[in-house]
Amino acid sequence: MAKRKRGGRSTAPGRFDPEDVRNVKHTRIGVWDLYEEKHPELARIPGSSRLETVLQMSHSIPYVWQMIKDITSIPRCWIFLSFYMIAEIVAALIPAISLWYSGQLLQLVEIAVEKRDVDKQLLLHVAAGRIACTIASRLLQYARGRLALPLNMRIKQYYSTHIYHSMARLDVPTYEDPAVQRQLEAAWSTSWNSSVAWETIQMTSTVFTIALRLISQLSVLFAVLRDQRDGPLLAVLSFSQSVFQWYSMKRSVFNTSVWAATTKNTDYVRMQGLKQVINDASHRKEVVAGNMSEYMTSQFRDSTSRVGDDAGDFHEMRRLYAVRDRLTFASILKEPLRELPQIVFTLRAVQYPASIPLSLASLTLINQASSSFSSSLFQFFGESFSLAEQYSSVRKLYEIAHIPNRILDGKEPFPENSRTLDSGILIEFRNVSFKYTDAEKYALHNVSFKLNPGQLCVIVGVNGSGKSTILKLIARIYDPLEGEILLDGRDIRTLKLVDLRRAMSMLFQDYTHFPLSIKENIGLGDPTHALDDDKIREAARLGGAEEFVNRLPDGFDTYLDRPVHDYYSSLPEGTTSLFGRPVDYSHVRGAGRMQSTSSATLSGGQMQRLAVSRTFMRSLISGSEPSVGLLLFDEPSASLDPTAEHGESVCIAFVYMLFLIHIQDLFERLRALRGNKTMVFSSHRFGNLTRHADLILYMNDSVIEEEGTHDELLKKGGHYAKIWNLQAKAFL
Ligand SMILES: Nc1ncnc2c1ncn2[C@@H]1O[C@H](COP(=O)(O)OP(=O)(O)OP(=O)(O)O)[C@@H](O)[C@H]1O
């Protein structure tokens, strides 16, 4: 355990040690172990941790200011916002006005007691004033509601674009960083119908208006009671009770900033696993085919009964424990204090019987003011401390726009002359080593090779040997830890990233399909021509996708997966159509104008053809200017290497062979269509592709084990030759 400064914070940057009993408090909450950081120094000064929270707000203020400037720059937002704020301010003053009318009533009583006469006009005036206050209050509430809706929507819209861009610009290593993920999540963390920015505006306005309400009420009350006998005394007693109540309550609030929770309950962990198996549709086939349902149920029942009442999700348990009634000295004292004004009033009434009606009126007034005062006081402190957190959310919202990318952009344009792209790009690796974040082992170790412009290179080797990693480094998805990569003799890190990526086209092994139309799925291969129908069709034709896409009912406009689902509830049993269209309870095809097909209705091969078409969109459908000089293909083949499947199972080898025959024409076509562009393939396939390669790299365990042409490697009689003799002949 690390030694810490006595009394200091347990959190050094980047670490929190739950085992450190001196600085960390441990509590059991159901199945959960909660570890909270103690605040040894500050705890001695009451309220100091809250003070600290408020002081932290100052770091966020510049961001909040920026937010206000941004919001007012949204068209018409500042008009709505001004009216909204005016309505808030007026609404905050109404309780004081109402209290002032109550004071007038008090005066009426005083005059009535003294003169045995009631000023009817004043009475009418007071009654009308109070009624006007309630009506105005309701109208203002309505106005605020009406203004809040468009404000919320506009602000939300504005910030969704801000967040979208902040996220879209991130590169792979930055995006994969868990700290960045948390930062992005915090910025997204919106309540179901609002946004961080709008919540901040609302919360700030609430704190401001509560303060205004408190001050205005207190001022009116002071003015009204100043001349009343016992008025100030009763007021002090009533209000001190409110303050006491607030003080005794605030101690039970959970306000530790650094904490962590975990569970060691294996039954609880198992319960959650079993739940996920049943909840997740992707497991359903296996659950049904494997006859697992009864077994799963009995296991779930056993685990549930063993965990018992403690089985609750962490936040639920924490909430339950936080609201538990605690018997404290303060909570016992609270009730007698509430009675104190009444007791004082009774004693004074016995002493001065003539002033009973007046004191009674004062007491009612004070009671009315003090109950609204205490609820405002609670709200004020509650909200102002949440405000500190809310402001830090605003800071996070703005900070995500400046998260630095790990892959630093270069300054030099590439290539110097785009005409040279036509004859390919020279690639050279010099002693390149690379490790993925948190990986212990090198994915590439001291890799060097040179590929001349226009050459075809095929990288082969066993699973996990580093083939895909070479392609990712060429595309600067990641940067090497050691060594350098040169393109046309220039260090890849000095080149502008946009130019670099424009000059190459890559098909990933784990390619994805976007939840957009087929047209866009292909068109996005070249964002500058993403809406060009002719080019998209041409790419689909080259990729072998045009024919089956045309056969789909909605052709190129088909959505592979409809990203928005329709909602309905409790349709009568047997309902098969709605809105004149068939109802599909899982994916509602055709509801709305967007047509979709489940990606499951396309075969794996067809999906692959779509991915290849996307690659062709960029690499082979160029205009007069050749824009791509390098094609990178990480063969999307089965995740098996030839030796493994041959050695292990004839059956798997057969499936693999069918698969290879299926894609063979596609990749042969790729090779034929490349022209003079440089092409790098990562492949498990030993066949025509390797036979035609200018350079074969045989990878094993992160290093290049063999290097040369097909003939050279056969002659060498190493691993490549062995596998060729074992398998490749079968496909030729
Ligand atoms: N994103 C990642 N994070 C951490 N480790 C990774 C990541 N991607 C790959 N690796 C690891 O790096 C090593 C090399 O992986 P790479 O994908 O380059 O191998 P490959 O030869 O292309 O494998 P395959 O033939 O299975 O596609 C492997 O040990 C793999 O587990």
The ligand as an SDF file (V2000), in Angstrom:
LIG
                    3D

 31 33  0  0  0  0  0  0  0  0999 V2000
   -7.7840   -3.3470  -30.8260 N   0  0  0  0  0  0  0  0  0  0  0  0
   -6.9350   -4.1910  -30.2490 C   0  0  0  0  0  0  0  0  0  0  0  0
   -6.6400   -4.0680  -28.9410 N   0  0  0  0  0  0  0  0  0  0  0  0
   -5.7700   -4.8880  -28.3350 C   0  0  0  0  0  0  0  0  0  0  0  0
   -5.1380   -5.8920  -28.9440 N   0  0  0  0  0  0  0  0  0  0  0  0
   -5.3930   -6.0950  -30.2490 C   0  0  0  0  0  0  0  0  0  0  0  0
   -6.3080   -5.2580  -30.9730 C   0  0  0  0  0  0  0  0  0  0  0  0
   -6.3560   -5.6950  -32.2470 N   0  0  0  0  0  0  0  0  0  0  0  0
   -5.5070   -6.7450  -32.3230 C   0  0  0  0  0  0  0  0  0  0  0  0
   -4.9220   -6.9840  -31.1410 N   0  0  0  0  0  0  0  0  0  0  0  0
   -3.9190   -8.0100  -30.8310 C   0  0  0  0  0  0  0  0  0  0  0  0
   -2.7680   -7.7350  -31.6160 O   0  0  0  0  0  0  0  0  0  0  0  0
   -2.2120   -8.9310  -32.1620 C   0  0  0  0  0  0  0  0  0  0  0  0
   -2.1440   -8.8320  -33.6890 C   0  0  0  0  0  0  0  0  0  0  0  0
   -3.4800   -8.6860  -34.1870 O   0  0  0  0  0  0  0  0  0  0  0  0
   -3.8410   -8.5800  -35.7220 P   0  0  0  0  0  0  0  0  0  0  0  0
   -5.2700   -8.2850  -35.8020 O   0  0  0  0  0  0  0  0  0  0  0  0
   -2.8980   -7.6710  -36.3920 O   0  0  0  0  0  0  0  0  0  0  0  0
   -3.5620  -10.0810  -36.2070 O   0  0  0  0  0  0  0  0  0  0  0  0
   -3.9310  -10.7780  -37.5830 P   0  0  0  0  0  0  0  0  0  0  0  0
   -2.7130  -11.4820  -38.0030 O   0  0  0  0  0  0  0  0  0  0  0  0
   -4.5240   -9.7990  -38.5210 O   0  0  0  0  0  0  0  0  0  0  0  0
   -5.0380  -11.8110  -37.0810 O   0  0  0  0  0  0  0  0  0  0  0  0
   -6.2390  -12.4940  -37.8880 P   0  0  0  0  0  0  0  0  0  0  0  0
   -5.6230  -13.4200  -38.8430 O   0  0  0  0  0  0  0  0  0  0  0  0
   -6.9600  -13.2240  -36.8250 O   0  0  0  0  0  0  0  0  0  0  0  0
   -7.0050  -11.4040  -38.5090 O   0  0  0  0  0  0  0  0  0  0  0  0
   -3.1130  -10.0490  -31.6780 C   0  0  0  0  0  0  0  0  0  0  0  0
   -2.5040  -10.6470  -30.5510 O   0  0  0  0  0  0  0  0  0  0  0  0
   -4.3830   -9.3870  -31.2720 C   0  0  0  0  0  0  0  0  0  0  0  0
   -4.9720  -10.0670  -30.1960 O   0  0  0  0  0  0  0  0  0  0  0  0
  1  2  1  0
  2  3  1  0
  2  7  2  0
  3  4  2  0
  4  5  1  0
  5  6  2  0
  6  7  1  0
  6 10  1  0
  7  8  1  0
  8  9  2  0
  9 10  1  0
 10 11  1  0
 11 12  1  0
 11 30  1  0
 12 13  1  0
 13 14  1  0
 13 28  1  0
 14 15  1  0
 15 16  1  0
 16 17  2  0
 16 18  1  0
 16 19  1  0
 19 20  1  0
 20 21  2  0
 20 22  1  0
 20 23  1  0
 23 24  1  0
 24 25  2  0
 24 26  1  0
 24 27  1  0
 28 29  1  0
 28 30  1  0
 30 31  1  0
M  END
$$$$
